[in-house]
Amino acid sequence: MSAAVQVSLAEYLSTEYEPDCDYVDGILEERNVGLRRHSRTQTLLALWLGVREKEHGQRVLVEQRVRVSPSRIRIPDVCLVSPDNNDELTQRPPTLWIEVLSPDDRWSRVQVRLNDCLRFGVEMIWIIDPYSKQAWIATQASGTMPVEDETLRCAKLNLEVGISEILPED
């Protein structure tokens, strides 16, 4: 899907795309996914967070459609939502949103996604680049800041993980 494809929201919601894509103001927007390091990082994150569900009290979802505005649906690589959030299409801000970058991701495009999430009310976003082995944390209060000590944190959920723990070995 290299050219912009315009569809109605109803059509988007009733269609499964492989891989799934974001819906931005009537346009299907491809997500850069599928490469091994991206996939492996997403898997390691989901596993790490999944075994701690009872500790942090959230449900771990992978590639869940989230309606961030009336005309935009974004898909985080991984997100944590309240256990009472049983909607097929998540319509409340996830507690934690996680983006895993791919080699083709451009920071300007990633920033648009982050801004959509923050405006929607997502309190914390982790951005992980498994290729450069860097990470950032984005919040409404601080904007996007690099992780300097190689540890991702979410104080609200009492989560702390070293970047090396969730990155695949080369």
Secondary structure, 3 states (H helix, E strand, C coil): CCCCEECCHHHHHCCCCCCCCEEECCEEECCCCCCHHHHHHHHHHHHHHHCCHHHHCCEEEECCCEEEECCEEECCCEEEECCCCCCCCECCCCCEEEEECCCCCCHHHHHHHHHHHHHHCCCCEEEEECCCCEEEEEECCCEEEECCCCEEEEHHHCEEEEHHHHCCCC
